[in-house]
Amino acid sequence: MTLTTVRVRGEASSVRLPGPWGLGLRRGALEIKQFFRQRDQVVFTFAFPVVFLFLFASIFKDDVRGAGITASQLYVPAMMAAGIMSTSFQSLGISIAIERDEKVLRRLRGTPMPPAAYFLGKIWLVLVTGLLETAILLVVGTTLYDVKLPSDPAKWADFAWIFVLGLTACALLGIAISSVPKTGKSATSVVVLPFLVLQFISGVYIAIDTIPDWMLNIGALFPLKWMCQGLRGVFLPESAKVLEQAGGWEFGRIALVLGAWCVGGLLLCLLTFRWKNRRDG
């Protein structure tokens, strides 16, 4: 709890405010409510990966030689990973830059609300939207493309930590990149371009075994490639791991890379995040 002093009819009195966690939860509820009030944003956010899944799965639907799966099934976990990054990295990178440009962050910084509560509110938003996006893609994948849900609890445990670490890493990177655009109007271009490039070199739109090694090595420096690989390991049969660059799922390496990006993303946020635009001083 935080103690603050306010004036009521000229007299000072102390008011005990909720702590950062309580305020973060309330801030998260407000962020979620505001998000769902913008119907066009809701439709675009949730429909975009589904539409691309439908397009690519319809164009490339033959069996993948030696992998025991169809190309359509290969796209489902990749689009799930892209959906998680879209609702975290892309969403936060753009929205925070716009809020900074419109001086929303500056006004919030002048309130008694702890800075941590603002970021906790954003995390709650991306957690809810990320879960909904993943659930929608899972429903589409299982009903239209014969993707089998895991029967082994260990696979669901793998899914849980991949989702949490991947979402956290991408959310922190989104907060960090929000300081790069000079204005809110340029935020979309600045954030979408690297995300689009990563999707092509991380195995989202193009199968891993057809991407040049040098591109894969660049993609391996970032979380998306490992999220795609981990989710393929959860939702595809063991026979499909022959398509991976290393010939296996490498869950240990996935955890190491995503965990490192969580730490690195936090450091980037601490070093680069600004409450005001450069022109405001």
C-alpha positions as CSV (number, residue, x, y, z in Angstrom):
1,M,0.0,0.0,0.0
2,T,1.1,3.6,-0.7
3,L,0.4,6.5,1.5
4,T,-0.2,9.8,-0.2
5,T,-1.5,13.2,0.9
6,V,-4.4,15.0,-0.7
7,R,-6.3,18.2,0.1
8,V,-10.0,18.2,0.7
9,R,-11.6,21.7,1.3
10,G,-8.2,23.1,2.1
11,E,-7.3,20.5,4.7
12,A,-4.6,17.9,4.1
13,S,-5.5,14.3,4.7
14,S,-3.7,11.0,4.1
15,V,-5.1,8.4,1.7
16,R,-3.8,4.9,1.6
17,L,-3.6,3.8,-2.1
18,P,-3.3,0.1,-3.3
19,G,0.2,-1.1,-4.0
20,P,1.7,-1.6,-7.4
21,W,0.2,-5.1,-7.9
22,G,-3.3,-3.9,-7.0
23,L,-3.1,-0.8,-9.1
24,G,-1.5,-2.9,-11.9
25,L,-4.5,-5.2,-11.9
26,R,-6.9,-2.3,-12.0
27,R,-4.9,-0.7,-14.8
28,G,-4.9,-4.0,-16.7
29,A,-8.7,-4.2,-16.4
30,L,-8.9,-0.7,-17.8
31,E,-6.5,-1.5,-20.7
32,I,-8.6,-4.6,-21.6
33,K,-11.8,-2.7,-21.5
34,Q,-10.4,0.1,-23.7
35,F,-9.0,-2.5,-26.1
36,F,-12.4,-4.3,-26.6
37,R,-14.2,-1.0,-27.1
38,Q,-12.2,-0.5,-30.3
39,R,-13.9,-3.0,-32.5
40,D,-11.8,-2.4,-35.6
41,Q,-8.6,-3.0,-33.6
42,V,-10.1,-6.2,-32.0
43,V,-11.1,-7.6,-35.4
44,F,-7.8,-6.8,-37.0
45,T,-5.7,-8.2,-34.1
46,F,-7.5,-11.5,-33.9
47,A,-8.3,-12.0,-37.6
48,F,-4.9,-11.2,-39.1
49,P,-3.1,-14.4,-38.1
50,V,-6.2,-16.5,-38.8
51,V,-6.6,-15.0,-42.3
52,F,-2.9,-15.6,-43.1
53,L,-3.1,-19.2,-41.7
54,F,-6.1,-19.8,-44.0
55,L,-4.3,-18.4,-47.0
56,F,-1.0,-20.2,-46.6
57,A,-2.7,-23.5,-45.5
58,S,-5.0,-23.3,-48.6
59,I,-2.1,-22.7,-51.0
60,F,0.4,-25.1,-49.5
61,K,-1.6,-28.2,-48.4
62,D,0.4,-31.2,-49.7
63,D,2.2,-33.7,-47.5
64,V,5.6,-32.8,-46.3
65,R,7.9,-35.5,-47.4
66,G,9.4,-37.6,-44.6
67,A,7.8,-35.5,-41.8
68,G,4.4,-37.3,-41.5
69,I,2.4,-34.1,-41.6
70,T,0.8,-31.8,-44.2
71,A,2.1,-28.3,-44.9
72,S,-1.2,-26.9,-43.5
73,Q,-0.4,-28.5,-40.1
74,L,3.1,-27.0,-40.2
75,Y,1.6,-23.5,-40.4
76,V,-0.6,-23.8,-37.4
77,P,2.1,-23.6,-34.6
78,A,4.1,-21.0,-36.6
79,M,1.1,-18.7,-36.8
80,M,0.4,-19.2,-33.1
81,A,3.9,-18.0,-32.4
82,A,3.4,-15.0,-34.7
83,G,0.1,-14.3,-33.1
84,I,1.7,-14.2,-29.6
85,M,4.4,-11.8,-30.9
86,S,1.8,-9.7,-32.6
87,T,-0.3,-9.2,-29.5
88,S,2.8,-8.4,-27.4
89,F,5.7,-6.9,-29.4
90,Q,3.8,-5.2,-32.1
91,S,0.8,-4.1,-30.0
92,L,2.9,-2.6,-27.2
93,G,5.5,-1.1,-29.5
94,I,2.9,0.9,-31.4
95,S,0.4,1.7,-28.6
96,I,3.1,3.0,-26.1
97,A,4.7,5.2,-28.7
98,I,1.3,6.7,-29.5
99,E,0.6,7.3,-25.8
100,R,3.9,8.9,-25.4
101,D,3.3,11.2,-28.4
102,E,-0.1,12.2,-27.1
103,K,1.4,12.9,-23.7
104,V,-0.6,10.2,-21.9
105,L,2.6,8.8,-20.3
106,R,3.6,12.3,-19.1
107,R,0.3,12.8,-17.4
108,L,0.4,9.3,-15.8
109,R,3.9,10.0,-14.6
110,G,2.6,13.0,-12.7
111,T,0.0,10.9,-10.7
112,P,0.7,8.9,-7.5
113,M,0.4,5.7,-9.5
114,P,3.7,3.8,-9.3
115,P,5.4,3.3,-12.7
116,A,5.3,-0.4,-12.3
117,A,1.5,-0.4,-12.2
118,Y,1.4,1.0,-15.8
119,F,3.6,-1.8,-17.1
120,L,1.7,-4.4,-15.2
121,G,-1.4,-3.2,-16.8
122,K,0.1,-3.6,-20.2
123,I,1.3,-7.1,-19.3
124,W,-2.3,-8.1,-18.3
125,L,-3.5,-6.8,-21.6
126,V,-1.1,-8.8,-23.7
127,L,-1.6,-11.9,-21.5
128,V,-5.4,-11.8,-22.2
129,T,-5.1,-11.0,-25.9
130,G,-2.3,-13.5,-26.3
131,L,-4.3,-16.3,-24.7
132,L,-7.4,-15.5,-26.8
133,E,-5.3,-15.3,-30.0
134,T,-3.7,-18.7,-29.3
135,A,-7.1,-20.3,-28.4
136,I,-8.6,-19.1,-31.7
137,L,-5.8,-20.4,-33.8
138,L,-5.9,-23.7,-31.9
139,V,-9.6,-24.1,-32.6
140,V,-9.0,-23.3,-36.3
141,G,-6.0,-25.7,-36.5
142,T,-7.8,-28.6,-34.8
143,T,-11.1,-28.2,-36.7
144,L,-9.8,-27.4,-40.2
145,Y,-6.3,-28.8,-40.5
146,D,-6.3,-31.9,-38.3
147,V,-3.8,-30.7,-35.8
148,K,-3.9,-33.0,-32.8
149,L,-4.0,-31.7,-29.3
150,P,-1.3,-33.3,-27.0
151,S,-2.5,-36.1,-24.7
152,D,0.7,-35.9,-22.7
153,P,0.6,-33.5,-19.7
154,A,4.3,-32.8,-20.2
155,K,3.5,-31.4,-23.7
156,W,1.0,-28.9,-22.1
157,A,3.7,-28.0,-19.5
158,D,6.1,-27.3,-22.4
159,F,3.4,-25.2,-24.0
160,A,2.8,-23.2,-20.8
161,W,6.5,-22.2,-20.3
162,I,7.0,-21.5,-24.0
163,F,3.9,-19.2,-24.0
164,V,4.9,-17.4,-20.8
165,L,8.6,-16.9,-21.7
166,G,7.8,-16.0,-25.3
167,L,5.1,-13.5,-24.4
168,T,7.2,-11.9,-21.7
169,A,10.3,-11.6,-23.9
170,C,8.2,-10.1,-26.8
171,A,6.3,-7.7,-24.5
172,L,9.5,-6.4,-23.0
173,L,11.0,-5.9,-26.5
174,G,7.8,-4.1,-27.5
175,I,8.2,-1.7,-24.6
176,A,11.8,-1.2,-25.5
177,I,11.2,-0.5,-29.2
178,S,8.4,1.9,-28.4
179,S,11.2,4.5,-27.6
180,V,12.6,4.3,-31.1
181,P,9.9,6.1,-33.2
182,K,10.2,9.8,-33.1
183,T,6.4,10.3,-33.3
184,G,3.3,8.2,-32.8
185,K,2.6,8.4,-36.5
186,S,5.8,6.7,-37.4
187,A,5.4,3.9,-34.8
188,T,3.6,1.5,-37.1
189,S,6.4,1.6,-39.8
190,V,9.2,1.3,-37.2
191,V,7.7,-1.7,-35.4
192,V,6.0,-3.6,-38.2
193,L,9.1,-3.8,-40.5
194,P,11.4,-5.8,-38.2
195,F,8.4,-8.0,-37.1
196,L,7.6,-8.8,-40.8
197,V,11.2,-9.6,-41.6
198,L,11.5,-11.9,-38.6
199,Q,8.4,-13.8,-39.7
200,F,10.0,-14.7,-43.0
201,I,13.4,-15.8,-41.5
202,S,12.0,-17.5,-38.5
203,G,9.9,-20.2,-40.1
204,V,6.5,-18.6,-40.0
205,Y,5.7,-18.2,-43.7
206,I,8.5,-20.3,-45.2
207,A,9.4,-23.8,-44.0
208,I,12.6,-24.0,-42.0
209,D,14.2,-26.6,-44.4
210,T,13.9,-24.1,-47.3
211,I,15.4,-21.0,-45.6
212,P,19.2,-20.5,-46.2
213,D,21.3,-21.2,-43.1
214,W,22.6,-17.7,-42.9
215,M,19.0,-16.3,-42.6
216,L,18.2,-19.0,-40.0
217,N,21.2,-18.0,-38.0
218,I,20.1,-14.4,-38.0
219,G,16.5,-15.5,-37.0
220,A,18.0,-17.6,-34.2
221,L,19.2,-14.5,-32.5
222,F,15.6,-13.5,-31.8
223,P,12.7,-15.1,-29.8
224,L,10.3,-15.7,-32.7
225,K,12.3,-18.6,-34.3
226,W,12.5,-20.4,-31.0
227,M,8.8,-19.9,-30.2
228,C,7.9,-21.4,-33.6
229,Q,10.2,-24.3,-33.0
230,G,8.9,-24.9,-29.5
231,L,5.2,-24.8,-30.5
232,R,5.9,-27.2,-33.4
233,G,7.5,-29.5,-30.8
234,V,4.3,-29.3,-28.7
235,F,1.6,-29.7,-31.4
236,L,3.3,-31.7,-34.2
237,P,4.4,-35.4,-34.1
238,E,7.9,-36.5,-33.4
239,S,8.4,-37.4,-37.1
240,A,8.2,-33.6,-37.9
241,K,11.4,-32.7,-36.0
242,V,13.5,-33.8,-39.0
243,L,12.5,-30.5,-40.6
244,E,14.3,-28.5,-37.9
245,Q,17.8,-27.0,-38.5
246,A,19.3,-29.2,-35.7
247,G,17.0,-32.2,-36.4
248,G,15.4,-31.9,-33.0
249,W,13.1,-29.7,-30.9
250,E,15.9,-28.5,-28.5
251,F,13.5,-27.5,-25.7
252,G,16.5,-26.8,-23.4
253,R,18.0,-24.3,-25.8
254,I,14.6,-22.8,-26.4
255,A,14.1,-22.2,-22.7
256,L,17.7,-20.7,-22.5
257,V,17.2,-18.3,-25.4
258,L,13.7,-17.1,-24.3
259,G,14.9,-16.7,-20.7
260,A,17.9,-14.7,-21.9
261,W,15.6,-12.5,-24.0
262,C,13.4,-11.9,-20.9
263,V,16.5,-10.6,-19.0
264,G,17.9,-8.7,-22.0
265,G,14.5,-7.2,-22.8
266,L,14.1,-6.0,-19.2
267,L,17.6,-4.4,-19.3
268,L,16.7,-2.7,-22.6
269,C,13.5,-1.3,-21.1
270,L,15.4,0.1,-18.1
271,L,18.0,1.7,-20.3
272,T,15.8,3.1,-23.1
273,F,12.3,3.8,-21.8
274,R,11.2,7.4,-21.8
275,W,8.0,9.0,-20.4
276,K,8.3,12.0,-22.7
277,N,9.2,12.6,-26.4
278,R,12.6,13.8,-27.3
279,R,11.2,17.2,-28.3
280,D,9.7,17.6,-24.8
281,G,13.1,17.4,-23.2
